Amino acid sequence: NLADNNFIGSLPVSLASNKKLTL
C-alpha cells in the first residue's frame, strides 16, 4: 500500500514539475 501510494502520489508531482518547467 505504501509503495502504491508513493508511486501514485509521485505522478501528479512529476506532472506538475514538468508543467512548471515548460511554463
HELIX and SHEET records of a PDB file:
HELIX    1   1 LEU A    2  THR A   22  1                                  21    
END                                                                             
